Amino acid sequence: MASVPLKRRRGRSFGEEAQGAAAPSPPLSRFPEFTLYLAERRMGRMRRAFLTELARGKGFRVDEVYSPQVTHVLMEDASGAEASDYLDRVLGASQSLQKPLLLDISWLTESIGRGKPVPVEAKYCLGIPELLKNQVPPVSMPAYACQRHTPLNHHNFHLTEALETLAEAADFEGSQGRFISFHRAASVLKALPDPITNMSQLHGLPHIGDHSSRIIQELLEHGVSNEVETIKLSKRYQTMKLFTQIFGVGVKTADRWYQEGLRTLDDLQKHSRKLTRQQEAGIHHFEDLNTPVYRHEADAIQQIVEEVVQQMLPGARVILAGGFRRGKPHGHDVDFLITHPVEGLEAGLLSKVMGRLESQGLVLYRHTQSPKNPDNTAFQSTAMDDYEKCFSILWFPKSPTTSSHLEAGESSRDGKAVRVDFVVTPISQFAFALLGWTGSQYFERELRRFSLNREEAAAE
């Protein structure tokens, strides 16, 4: 019998692989929010089967046939137009409002290599599903925070809070590089005009590194980050956060106490020999000093200070600085700048003001720093801030008459202790002092970095 030639099998079109009998149920997925479907066209059956097996081995769910549960469609060697046409043909009859992402197969191979889904960046995207068509175009973002408009009430609080927790934890561990990296990423998100809802919106933004991207992706997909939650629950983080909230305690001191086995405020009080006078005051007034100070309270304290300043030096000015000047409704301390229109008359004013406040029973603690440069002439000192300062804890009475019955350093409970910093500056340096003491610390750091880079560029 003559042999019968085999009939050549016709290749499948874009949509045919979505038809036919349902495949067996795929194994359980490590990433339940991802359901993948690999389009066979141009990929080939063997390569498709090989990649499917690899992906499932890493914990991905890969469906053999398309269904409304598919979240990501992977294609090989397809243009954006072909991907959009595929979406129309295969999904045209679907009633699902949630359209899948159309991605190049390189997204899957990269994810397999890392053992988990990588962020969906623009370089992987082939088509734009209806869900993303109304998103705003990529934002042009200056590299320096001092060049950006950053509103107090921004759109990405849940993302920046997590990144700032990571920054704080890095600071506790002495990792300044990671501390700055997370702060820079959070600062960029604060300046965005819209909330981040998809990883593709991060494309082109400065300072969003791989670690920050992974945290953001996890938050977008799950609402929480395991890494951030683990840090928050760690004993070291909780203890370091508690200790650094004490007035007069920095990271190095908090770390030393932790290494010595101290964990609570009671532990510190039992080892009071280890405390400075400032730290003793911080622990004694810990509850008050960690209670928010509201704007109306800061304004009331300013009235008290202004009255005393005018008694000591008529014509002097008292300016509320810090976070309140940036528009914050509350904070944990109050900063005042004091100056006089006549250069030099401000000299010696701070000690007189503090003496009068102390005589009124309003000073619970104070530490004064005199300028290293007595002339205090602009640009003579290498120190960025060489002004006369006083870091204090004042008693803010609810009733104006309360303080008249108190001795210096004492307090009654119809008021609260408040951290108040005083800075006295000559009028010739007032503008620089106002900029420096308005903050924030990150803004000032970025301003110095920007200025330094400008100087280096000008020198080249």
C-alpha positions in Angstrom: 0.0 0.0 0.0 1.3 3.4 -0.9 2.1 5.6 2.0 -0.3 8.4 2.6 1.4 11.8 3.2 0.7 13.3 6.5 -1.5 16.4 6.4 0.3 19.5 7.5 -1.2 20.9 10.7 -2.5 24.4 10.3 -0.9 26.9 12.7 -3.2 28.4 15.3 -4.4 32.0 15.0 -4.3 34.5 17.8 -7.6 33.4 19.4 -7.8 29.7 18.7 -5.8 28.6 21.7 -8.4 30.1 24.0 -10.9 27.6 22.7 -11.4 23.9 23.4 -11.7 21.8 26.4 -10.7 23.1 29.7 -7.2 22.1 31.0 -6.7 20.4 34.3 -6.7 22.7 37.3 -3.3 24.3 37.8 -1.4 23.8 41.0 -1.8 26.2 43.9 0.1 29.5 43.4 2.5 31.4 45.7 1.2 34.6 44.1 -2.6 34.3 44.1 -3.0 37.8 42.6 -1.3 36.6 39.4 -2.9 34.4 36.8 -0.8 34.0 33.7 -1.7 32.9 30.2 1.0 32.4 27.6 -0.1 33.1 24.0 1.3 30.3 21.7 1.6 32.4 18.5 5.3 32.9 17.6 6.3 31.3 20.9 5.7 27.7 19.7 4.1 24.8 21.6 7.4 23.4 23.0 8.7 26.7 24.3 5.3 27.5 25.7 5.2 24.2 27.6 8.8 24.7 28.8 8.1 28.3 30.2 4.8 27.1 31.7 6.6 24.4 33.6 9.4 26.8 34.8 6.8 29.4 35.9 4.8 26.8 37.8 7.9 25.6 39.4 8.5 29.1 40.8 5.0 29.2 42.2 3.1 31.1 39.4 -0.3 30.0 38.3 -0.3 29.5 34.5 -3.6 28.6 32.9 -3.7 26.5 29.7 -6.7 28.3 28.3 -7.8 31.9 28.7 -10.5 32.7 31.2 -11.8 35.9 32.9 -9.5 35.1 35.8 -6.4 35.7 33.8 -4.5 38.9 34.9 -1.4 38.8 32.7 -1.2 37.7 29.0 2.4 37.0 27.9 3.4 37.2 24.2 6.6 36.8 22.2 7.8 39.0 19.5 4.5 41.0 19.3 4.1 44.7 18.6 1.8 46.9 20.5 -0.7 46.9 17.6 -0.6 43.1 17.4 -1.1 42.9 21.2 -4.1 45.2 21.0 -5.6 43.2 18.1 -5.1 40.1 20.2 -7.0 41.7 23.1 -9.9 42.6 20.8 -10.1 39.1 19.1 -9.7 36.8 22.1 -11.4 39.0 24.7 -14.0 40.7 22.6 -16.8 38.5 23.9 -15.7 38.7 27.5 -18.0 40.5 29.9 -15.2 41.0 32.4 -14.4 44.7 33.2 -11.0 43.7 34.5 -8.8 43.5 31.4 -5.5 41.6 31.6 -2.1 43.2 31.2 -0.5 42.4 27.8 3.2 41.9 28.5 6.3 40.8 26.6 7.5 37.3 27.6 10.7 39.0 28.9 8.6 40.0 32.0 8.0 36.3 32.8 11.6 35.2 32.2 12.9 38.0 34.4 10.3 37.0 37.1 11.3 33.3 36.8 15.0 34.3 37.3 14.2 36.3 40.4 11.7 33.7 41.8 8.9 36.2 42.1 7.0 38.8 40.0 9.1 41.8 39.0 7.5 45.3 38.8 5.5 45.8 35.6 7.5 48.5 33.9 6.8 50.3 30.6 9.5 48.2 28.8 7.4 45.1 29.3 4.0 46.5 28.3 2.7 45.6 24.8 -0.8 47.1 25.0 -2.8 49.3 27.2 -6.0 47.8 28.7 -9.0 49.9 29.1 -8.4 50.0 32.8 -5.2 52.0 32.2 -6.3 54.3 29.4 -7.4 57.1 31.7 -4.3 57.2 33.7 -2.2 60.4 33.7 0.9 60.4 31.5 4.3 60.0 33.1 5.3 62.9 35.3 8.4 64.9 34.8 10.1 65.1 38.2 13.1 67.2 39.2 15.9 65.2 40.8 16.2 67.4 43.9 13.5 67.9 46.5 14.3 71.6 46.8 13.2 72.0 43.2 9.8 70.2 43.7 6.5 71.4 44.9 5.5 69.1 47.7 2.1 69.6 49.3 1.5 68.7 53.0 -1.5 66.6 52.1 -0.2 64.4 49.3 -1.8 61.4 47.5 0.4 58.5 48.5 0.5 58.5 52.3 0.2 54.7 52.6 3.3 54.2 50.4 5.4 57.0 51.9 4.6 55.8 55.4 6.0 52.4 54.6 9.2 53.8 52.9 9.8 56.1 55.8 9.5 53.2 58.3 12.2 51.5 56.3 14.3 54.7 56.3 13.9 54.9 60.1 14.9 51.3 60.5 18.0 51.8 58.3 19.0 54.8 60.4 18.6 52.7 63.6 21.1 50.2 62.0 23.6 52.9 61.0 23.0 52.4 57.2 23.0 56.0 56.0 22.9 55.0 52.4 19.7 53.0 52.7 18.3 55.7 55.0 18.8 58.4 52.3 17.6 56.1 49.5 14.2 55.4 51.2 13.8 59.0 52.1 14.4 60.1 48.6 11.9 57.6 47.2 9.3 58.8 49.7 9.9 62.4 48.8 9.3 61.7 45.1 6.0 60.0 45.9 4.9 63.0 48.0 5.4 65.4 45.1 3.3 63.4 42.6 0.0 65.1 41.5 -1.9 61.8 41.6 -2.0 58.6 43.6 0.1 55.6 42.5 -2.3 52.8 41.4 0.0 50.9 38.9 3.7 50.2 38.8 3.9 51.7 35.3 3.4 55.1 36.8 6.8 54.9 38.4 8.5 54.8 35.0 11.0 57.6 34.6 10.8 58.9 38.2 14.1 59.6 40.0 15.3 57.8 43.1 12.9 54.8 42.9 15.3 52.0 43.4 14.6 48.2 43.2 14.0 47.8 46.9 11.5 50.7 47.0 9.8 49.4 43.9 9.3 46.0 45.5 7.8 47.6 48.6 5.5 49.7 46.5 4.4 46.8 44.3 3.7 44.7 47.4 1.6 47.5 48.9 -0.4 48.0 45.7 -1.1 44.3 45.3 -1.7 43.3 49.0 -2.2 46.5 50.9 0.6 45.7 53.3 4.3 44.9 53.1 5.6 41.9 54.9 9.0 43.4 55.3 7.6 46.6 56.8 5.2 44.8 59.2 8.1 42.5 60.3 10.2 45.6 61.1 7.4 47.3 63.1 6.9 44.1 65.2 10.6 43.6 65.9 11.7 44.3 69.5 14.8 46.2 68.4 12.8 48.6 66.2 10.2 49.3 68.9 12.9 49.9 71.5 15.0 52.1 69.3 11.9 54.1 68.4 11.0 54.5 72.0 14.4 55.6 73.1 14.9 58.1 70.2 11.6 59.8 71.2 13.3 60.9 74.4 14.4 64.5 74.4 18.2 64.5 74.2 18.6 60.9 72.9 20.0 60.1 69.5 20.5 56.9 67.6 24.0 56.1 69.0 22.8 56.5 72.6 19.7 54.5 72.0 21.7 51.7 70.4 24.2 51.7 73.3 21.3 51.3 75.7 19.8 48.5 73.7 23.1 46.7 73.6 23.2 47.0 77.4 19.9 45.2 77.6 17.7 48.3 78.5 14.3 48.1 76.9 11.8 50.4 78.7 11.6 53.9 80.3 11.5 52.1 83.7 14.8 50.4 82.8 16.4 53.8 82.1 15.1 55.3 85.4 16.6 52.4 87.3 19.9 53.2 85.7 19.6 57.0 86.1 23.4 57.3 86.5 23.6 56.8 82.7 21.4 59.9 82.0 22.3 63.5 81.3 20.3 66.3 82.8 18.6 66.8 79.4 17.7 63.1 79.2 16.3 63.1 82.7 14.1 66.0 81.8 13.1 64.2 78.6 12.0 61.0 80.5 10.3 63.0 83.3 8.1 64.9 80.7 8.0 62.0 78.1 4.3 61.8 77.9 3.8 65.6 77.3 6.7 65.9 74.9 5.3 63.1 72.7 1.8 64.6 72.7 1.2 66.7 69.6 1.4 70.5 69.9 -1.3 72.1 67.8 -1.1 75.4 65.9 -3.3 77.3 68.3 -1.0 76.2 71.2 2.1 77.4 69.3 0.4 80.7 68.6 -0.4 81.1 72.3 3.2 80.3 73.3 4.4 82.8 70.8 2.2 85.5 72.5 3.8 84.7 75.8 7.3 84.9 74.3 6.6 88.1 72.3 5.4 89.8 75.5 8.7 89.0 77.3 10.9 89.8 74.3 9.2 93.3 73.9 9.8 93.9 77.6 13.5 93.1 77.2 14.1 94.8 73.8 11.3 96.9 72.3 11.1 96.5 68.5 12.5 93.0 68.4 10.7 90.4 66.2 9.7 86.9 67.1 8.9 84.6 64.2 7.4 81.1 64.4 9.5 78.8 62.3 9.8 75.0 61.8 7.0 72.8 60.7 4.3 75.3 61.6 5.8 77.8 59.2 5.5 75.1 56.5 1.8 74.9 57.2 1.7 71.8 59.4 -1.3 71.7 61.8 0.7 70.1 64.6 4.2 69.1 65.6 6.2 68.0 68.6 8.2 71.2 69.2 8.0 74.9 68.6 10.8 76.9 67.0 11.2 80.7 67.4 13.6 83.0 65.5 14.3 86.3 67.3 16.0 89.3 65.7 16.0 93.1 65.7 16.0 95.6 62.8 19.2 97.2 64.3 22.2 95.0 63.9 23.8 94.2 67.2 21.0 95.1 69.5 20.0 91.4 69.7 23.3 90.5 71.5 22.6 89.3 75.1 18.8 89.2 74.5 18.4 85.5 74.8 19.7 85.2 78.4 17.4 88.0 79.5 14.4 86.4 77.9 15.1 83.0 79.4 15.7 84.6 82.8 12.3 86.3 82.7 10.5 83.2 81.6 12.2 81.3 84.4 11.1 83.8 87.0 7.5 83.3 85.8 7.8 79.5 86.5 7.6 78.6 82.8 11.1 77.0 82.3 11.3 73.3 83.1 14.6 72.8 81.4 17.0 74.9 79.3 20.4 74.5 77.6 21.9 77.5 75.9 24.5 77.4 73.1 26.6 80.5 72.5 28.0 81.2 69.0 31.6 80.0 68.4 32.2 83.1 66.4 31.5 86.1 68.8 31.3 88.6 65.9 28.7 86.4 64.3 29.5 88.0 60.9 28.0 86.4 57.9 30.2 83.8 56.2 33.1 84.1 58.7 32.3 80.8 60.3 32.6 77.5 58.6 29.6 76.3 60.7 26.3 76.4 58.8 24.5 77.5 61.9 26.5 79.5 64.5 23.6 81.5 66.1 22.9 81.8 69.8 20.4 79.1 70.7 18.5 77.8 73.6 16.9 74.3 73.7 14.2 74.3 76.4 11.2 72.7 77.8 8.6 75.3 78.8 5.4 74.9 80.8 2.4 75.9 78.7 -0.4 76.6 81.2 -4.1 76.3 80.2 -4.8 79.3 82.4 -2.5 82.4 82.2 -2.6 82.8 86.0 -1.3 79.2 86.6 2.4 80.0 86.3 2.4 82.7 89.0 2.0 80.1 91.6 4.9 77.9 90.4 8.5 77.8 91.4 11.1 77.4 88.6 11.2 73.9 87.3 7.8 72.9 88.8 4.6 72.3 87.0 0.9 71.6 87.7 -1.3 69.3 85.7 -3.6 72.0 84.2 -1.1 72.5 81.4 1.6 70.6 79.6 5.3 70.6 79.0 6.4 71.7 75.4 9.7 71.6 73.7 10.6 75.1 72.6 13.8 76.1 70.7 15.0 79.7 70.5 17.4 81.1 67.9 18.7 84.6 68.0 20.2 86.0 64.8 21.4 89.4 63.6 19.2 91.0 61.0 21.9 90.6 58.3 21.6 86.8 58.7 17.9 86.6 59.4 17.0 85.3 55.9 19.5 82.5 56.1 18.4 81.5 59.6 14.7 81.6 58.5 15.4 79.2 55.6 17.5 76.9 57.7 15.0 76.8 60.6 12.0 76.4 58.4 13.1 72.9 57.3 12.5 70.2 56.8 15.7 68.4 57.5 15.5 66.5 54.3 14.7 69.7 52.3 17.8 71.3 53.8 20.0 68.3 53.0 18.7 68.3 49.4 19.3 72.1 49.2 23.0 71.6 50.2 23.3 68.7 47.7 21.9 70.8 44.9 24.1 73.8 45.8 27.2 71.6 45.9 26.5 70.0 42.6 25.9 73.4 41.0 29.3 74.6 42.4 31.0 71.5 41.0 29.3 71.9 37.6 30.4 75.6 37.5 34.0 74.7 38.2 34.2 72.2 35.4 
